[in-house]
Structures are given as structure tokens and as C-alpha cells.
Amino acid sequence: MIDARQLTKRYGEKTAVDSLDFTVRPGTVTGFLGPNGAGKSTTMRMIVGLDAPTGGSVTVNGRRYAQHRAPLQEVGALLEAKSVHPGRSAYRHLKALALTHGIPQRRVVEVIEIAGLGSVARKRAGAFSLGMGQRLGIAAALLGDPQTVMLDEPVNGLDPEGVLWIRNLLTSLAAEGRTVFVSSHLMSEVALVADHLIVVGRGRLLADTTVRDLVRAAGGDTVQVATQDPARLRDVLAGPGVDVTGRIGSEELQVTGLTAREIGLKAAEHGIALFELSSRQVSLERAFMDLTRDAVEYHGSTTGTEAAESLGRTA
Ligand SMILES: Nc1ncnc2c1ncn2[C@@H]1O[C@H](COP(=O)(O)OP(=O)(O)OP(=O)(O)O)[C@@H](O)[C@H]1O
């Protein structure tokens, strides 16, 4: 559990994080969303004590990070590209980390497996691709088998297989009852994996909500499903607040009141094959853009004249 109370960070005149109040709960993936410069990284750095708050406080499982006796076993974090000695292998890097934190060596082998680094673990980390570097950072974050896992933009640099791997990893960590907090500036990415969302802009809290409520508020909660067995899927999905429509004899159903993820999970649970599963993500993306419109620091639509004027002002 991560608990931020009136958390504030100022750098001179700039308020990077502005009186944030939020709670990240165990057993679920919480997405931390906001446009570039919204204060996500600064908040995460304060959670693990790499930056001191100017005001307010943030605790992990009831204590400030520095007050934990074995912090690596409490919170595993992937922040911006970790400094790994380029001449050191992934294995030796993790081994050194384990040694200095009293973590058994067998855990090093385990996290190498979890991170899919088995075939490159003995190679120099300096020769790693961005994606391999991310995997090594994630292996390091999981080393202490922490109850809380926090990842800053983890899909950066990962190929499609890596992105899928991250999604599955986050979901299974949450299913084990851990607190999973993951930042991104892409709603489409977060919506696939997170149940809960904390949205920030210019350091302020814009929304503390569920993906489901945000979708509902955007009026885009229809999910298109095509299945082998529509009658059975209707029965499986039936419940309060859920509405399923579809033509008789058609494989296609339109579902409201459940997310694509919930439908996919229920179908899998009952062994029902799906041929299509698509939510109206465009409206979800739009809901995020509407929420953060006034908080975006750099608008791509700035005209040449405006850009020149603003350059002139700062010059
Ligand atoms: N050390 C620092 N000194 C001065 N300003 C800083 C410092 N670190 C961050 N900032 C400023 O604080 C604001 C928030 O930055 P932060 O990196 O936390 O945002 P972010 O949401 O993580 O953005 P991004 O997605 O671009 O990483 C930005 O305007 C940034 O320029």
C-alpha cells in the first residue's frame, strides 16, 4: 500500500508535484497517468526516498521508505534507466545487489528466469538493447520479492513480445496480492492492464478512478464481442448493470457494463472461444485527453507564430 498525503515537490519556482493525495492498494494494478512533465517520475522518486518532499508525506506500508529495515524487500522499483556498470554481466549485477541486501543467491537465478534474461545473463550489460536493459531493471526490482512493485514507464523500449510479457507480469503480481503501481503517458497502454487509475497533470491530481468508471463517463463502455457460443457467453456475462445485445443467430454481441478485460477473463474461465474483443478505446483516449487538456505543457498544435512568440519570450 502506498499512501501520499499532500505530497508536494518544488524545484525553485517550479511546482513539480502539488499537494497530491492518493492511495495505491494491494491486489490490483494501479496506473499512474499524466502527460509529459506531469510529475509522475518525481512522485515515484519521492516514494523511494530518492527525492525529499518539500511538503506532505508518502509512506509504503505505513512507513517512509527510509524507515524500512529491508527496503528492497518492501518496494521494488524501476525508475529511469538504472546505472549498471557496462562491463558487468546481468548476472553479476544482480548478484552484487543481492549480496549487499542480504538476498539469497537462488533468487538471482529466479528473477533472471522471470525477466526472460536466461540466454543473455552472462553477457556484458553495456551491450544490452534498451529492451534488455528494461528487463534487467525489472529483474532488479523483483529481486527482493517485494510486496510493492513500482515501475516508471516500463514498456519504453520493449518490443511487442516484451510489452505482452510486461502486461502478464503486472497482472500476475497483482493477482498474488501485491501492490502494483505503474506509470505511463499512454492511456491505451494502461487501460489494458490497470483496474485503477490515478491521473495527474501539472503536478495536481486530476482523477482517482477506475478504468470502468472513466469508460462509463466517456459514454464509450460498449464492447464488441464475437464468439463461438453467444448464448453461453450471455449467461456467463449476465449480472447487475450488465447489458448484452445481439441479433439472434449472430456470433456478435455488444456488451455494456463490463470492460473488454473482464469479458476476456470470464470467457477464458468458462472455456468459451472469442473471435473478437474490442472496446471503444478511442473514447477512452478522448476522456484522458479531455481530463488533461489544460495540463499538457507542450501542445503539438502550436502554430509557427505562437512557437516563435513563445521562443521569443523565453530567449
Ligand atoms: N531536478 C529537477 N529540477 C528542476 N525541475 C525538475 C527536476 N525534476 C523534474 N523537474 C520538473 O518537474 C516537472 C515534473 O517532471 P517529472 O519528470 O516528474 O514528470 P513526468 O510526469 O514523469 O514526465 P515524463 O513523462 O516526461 O517523464 C517537469 O516540469 C520537470 O521539468
The ligand as a Tripos MOL2 file, in Angstrom:
@<TRIPOS>MOLECULE
LIG
   31    33     1     0     0
SMALL
NO_CHARGES

@<TRIPOS>ATOM
      1 N1         15.6330   18.0210  -10.7430 N.pl3     1 LIG1
      2 C1         14.7480   18.8640  -11.2770 C.ar      1 LIG1
      3 N2         14.9950   20.1920  -11.3130 N.ar      1 LIG1
      4 C2         14.1100   21.0690  -11.8360 C.ar      1 LIG1
      5 N3         12.9170   20.7120  -12.3860 N.ar      1 LIG1
      6 C3         12.6200   19.4090  -12.3890 C.ar      1 LIG1
      7 C4         13.5120   18.4100  -11.8460 C.ar      1 LIG1
      8 N4         12.9190   17.1950  -11.9970 N.ar      1 LIG1
      9 C5         11.7390   17.4180  -12.6110 C.ar      1 LIG1
     10 N5         11.5540   18.7320  -12.8470 N.ar      1 LIG1
     11 C6         10.3680   19.3490  -13.4750 C.3       1 LIG1
     12 O1          9.2300   18.9120  -12.7710 O.3       1 LIG1
     13 C7          8.1550   18.6300  -13.6570 C.3       1 LIG1
     14 C8          7.6940   17.1970  -13.4730 C.3       1 LIG1
     15 O2          8.6800   16.3090  -14.0060 O.3       1 LIG1
     16 P1          8.5520   14.7160  -13.9720 P.3       1 LIG1
     17 O3          9.7650   14.1750  -14.6450 O.co2     1 LIG1
     18 O4          8.2640   14.2830  -12.5950 O.co2     1 LIG1
     19 O5          7.2900   14.4890  -14.8850 O.3       1 LIG1
     20 P2          6.7640   13.1620  -15.5680 P.3       1 LIG1
     21 O6          5.2760   13.1740  -15.3990 O.co2     1 LIG1
     22 O7          7.4940   11.9870  -15.0600 O.co2     1 LIG1
     23 O8          7.1030   13.4090  -17.0870 O.3       1 LIG1
     24 P3          7.6930   12.4400  -18.2080 P.3       1 LIG1
     25 O9          6.5530   11.5680  -18.6470 O.co2     1 LIG1
     26 O10         8.1110   13.4160  -19.2560 O.co2     1 LIG1
     27 O11         8.8360   11.6990  -17.5810 O.co2     1 LIG1
     28 C9          8.6600   18.9320  -15.0600 C.3       1 LIG1
     29 O12         8.2440   20.2220  -15.4400 O.3       1 LIG1
     30 C10        10.1630   18.8700  -14.9040 C.3       1 LIG1
     31 O13        10.7890   19.7210  -15.8320 O.3       1 LIG1
@<TRIPOS>BOND
     1     1     2 1
     2     2     3 ar
     3     2     7 ar
     4     3     4 ar
     5     4     5 ar
     6     5     6 ar
     7     6     7 ar
     8     6    10 ar
     9     7     8 ar
    10     8     9 ar
    11     9    10 ar
    12    10    11 1
    13    11    12 1
    14    11    30 1
    15    12    13 1
    16    13    14 1
    17    13    28 1
    18    14    15 1
    19    15    16 1
    20    16    17 2
    21    16    18 1
    22    16    19 1
    23    19    20 1
    24    20    21 2
    25    20    22 1
    26    20    23 1
    27    23    24 1
    28    24    25 2
    29    24    26 1
    30    24    27 1
    31    28    29 1
    32    28    30 1
    33    30    31 1
@<TRIPOS>SUBSTRUCTURE
     1 LIG1         1 GROUP 0 **** ****
